[in-house]
Amino acid sequence: MNMGGLINMVLRMFMRRAINKGISKGIGMATSKGKKPAGPALKGRESAKRARQAARITRRLGR
């Protein structure tokens, strides 16, 4: 692989991460209207975080 291809691959990887974080942040701000989550919203966010962690672990085990 040439140097240009490697640079493009690394750049795309960082851009994908940045865009995903921005989208997640924007959705979080839109749903909570900038306030700190409380009660059921906090529990839902925590359970979603655990579900993402579980999915990540199962993908690693599947390799």
Backbone bond lengths (Angstrom), bond angles and torsions (degrees), N, CA, C in turn:
res aa  C-N    CA-C-N  psi(-1)  N-CA   C-N-CA  omega(-1)  CA-C   N-CA-C  phi
1 M - - - 1.456 - - 1.530 108.32 -
2 N 1.289 116.16 139.22 1.458 119.31 -178.32 1.530 110.87 -82.35
3 M 1.298 115.49 170.99 1.459 121.44 -175.75 1.530 112.24 -64.93
4 G 1.320 117.17 -37.63 1.462 120.65 178.87 1.524 111.94 -62.60
5 G 1.327 116.46 -39.16 1.463 120.76 178.80 1.519 111.82 -65.80
6 L 1.335 116.25 -40.65 1.465 120.34 178.04 1.522 111.42 -64.32
7 I 1.318 116.07 -43.60 1.468 119.87 179.54 1.523 110.64 -62.94
8 N 1.337 116.52 -42.84 1.459 120.06 178.38 1.520 111.55 -62.11
9 M 1.326 117.20 -40.80 1.461 121.51 -178.82 1.525 110.41 -63.63
10 V 1.328 117.33 -46.76 1.462 121.17 -179.92 1.523 110.88 -66.16
11 L 1.317 116.96 -41.54 1.464 120.83 178.91 1.528 111.31 -62.42
12 R 1.330 117.26 -42.75 1.464 120.80 178.05 1.516 111.50 -63.30
13 M 1.343 116.64 -37.75 1.460 120.60 179.69 1.531 110.34 -62.80
14 F 1.322 117.66 -46.29 1.462 120.72 179.84 1.530 111.78 -68.19
15 M 1.310 116.86 -39.52 1.462 120.09 179.09 1.531 110.85 -64.52
16 R 1.316 117.05 -40.10 1.464 120.90 179.23 1.525 110.15 -61.51
17 R 1.321 116.50 -44.75 1.473 120.03 178.49 1.524 111.30 -62.24
18 A 1.317 116.69 -45.06 1.467 120.57 -178.14 1.529 111.03 -64.91
19 I 1.307 116.98 -42.35 1.463 120.35 -179.65 1.525 110.31 -66.46
20 N 1.336 117.51 -42.79 1.469 120.30 178.93 1.525 111.39 -61.93
21 K 1.334 117.12 -41.71 1.467 119.51 177.63 1.517 111.01 -64.32
22 G 1.321 117.11 -40.58 1.457 120.83 179.18 1.519 112.04 -64.71
23 I 1.321 116.52 -40.96 1.462 120.27 178.69 1.521 110.24 -65.62
24 S 1.325 117.04 -44.62 1.465 120.04 179.16 1.524 110.98 -61.83
25 K 1.316 116.56 -41.91 1.456 120.82 179.18 1.522 110.62 -64.45
26 G 1.318 117.47 -42.41 1.454 121.39 179.96 1.520 112.58 -65.03
27 I 1.320 116.51 -41.12 1.459 119.89 177.89 1.517 110.07 -65.86
28 G 1.332 116.34 -40.93 1.469 119.75 177.66 1.519 112.10 -62.33
29 M 1.323 116.54 -41.06 1.464 119.45 178.96 1.523 111.04 -68.39
30 A 1.322 117.41 -37.00 1.462 120.52 -179.49 1.525 111.56 -68.61
31 T 1.325 116.99 -38.31 1.457 119.34 -177.47 1.515 112.30 -77.42
32 S 1.328 117.64 -33.00 1.462 119.47 -177.95 1.523 112.02 -101.27
33 K 1.320 117.65 -4.39 1.466 123.54 -178.85 1.531 111.84 55.17
34 G 1.335 116.19 34.57 1.453 120.86 175.24 1.510 115.25 84.47
35 K 1.337 117.70 -1.51 1.467 120.22 -179.20 1.522 109.80 -92.06
36 K 1.308 115.41 159.76 1.452 120.33 175.92 1.524 108.48 -71.80
37 P 1.328 118.15 137.22 1.462 119.37 179.47 1.521 110.90 -70.19
38 A 1.318 115.41 144.79 1.460 120.47 178.94 1.516 108.76 -140.91
39 G 1.304 116.19 152.50 1.458 121.63 175.20 1.511 112.94 65.63
40 P 1.342 116.90 -128.46 1.465 120.62 -175.30 1.533 113.18 -62.33
41 A 1.327 117.18 -32.59 1.463 119.20 -179.30 1.526 110.30 -65.11
42 L 1.315 116.53 -38.43 1.463 120.39 179.17 1.519 110.48 -67.16
43 K 1.323 117.24 -41.90 1.463 120.87 179.00 1.524 110.68 -64.51
44 G 1.317 116.43 -40.18 1.459 120.33 178.95 1.513 111.97 -64.59
45 R 1.314 115.82 -40.09 1.464 119.80 179.06 1.523 110.79 -66.04
46 E 1.340 116.22 -40.04 1.469 119.93 178.96 1.520 111.03 -66.38
47 S 1.328 117.69 -40.99 1.457 119.94 179.64 1.529 110.71 -68.29
48 A 1.314 117.91 -34.73 1.469 120.55 176.15 1.524 110.07 -65.62
49 K 1.320 116.54 -38.50 1.466 120.49 178.14 1.527 110.43 -63.67
50 R 1.338 116.42 -42.84 1.467 119.72 178.48 1.527 110.49 -65.44
51 A 1.321 117.63 -37.20 1.465 120.32 179.27 1.525 110.56 -65.26
52 R 1.345 117.24 -40.65 1.473 119.84 177.33 1.522 110.75 -64.02
53 Q 1.333 117.07 -40.56 1.457 120.12 178.69 1.525 110.80 -63.81
54 A 1.336 117.05 -42.42 1.461 120.71 179.16 1.527 110.80 -63.38
55 A 1.321 117.03 -41.07 1.460 120.35 178.58 1.523 110.66 -63.73
56 R 1.319 116.47 -40.20 1.462 120.95 179.20 1.529 110.53 -62.88
57 I 1.328 116.15 -42.99 1.470 120.89 -178.80 1.533 110.09 -66.04
58 T 1.337 117.15 -43.23 1.469 118.81 -179.26 1.524 111.14 -66.49
59 R 1.330 118.28 -32.88 1.461 119.13 175.83 1.519 110.51 -66.13
60 R 1.330 116.46 -39.12 1.469 119.41 178.87 1.517 111.24 -65.32
61 L 1.332 116.39 -40.44 1.466 119.95 -179.71 1.526 111.35 -68.17
62 G 1.317 117.34 -28.84 1.451 121.68 -178.45 1.521 114.19 -74.16
63 R 1.300 117.22 -11.32 1.468 119.95 -178.11 1.498 112.35 -73.77
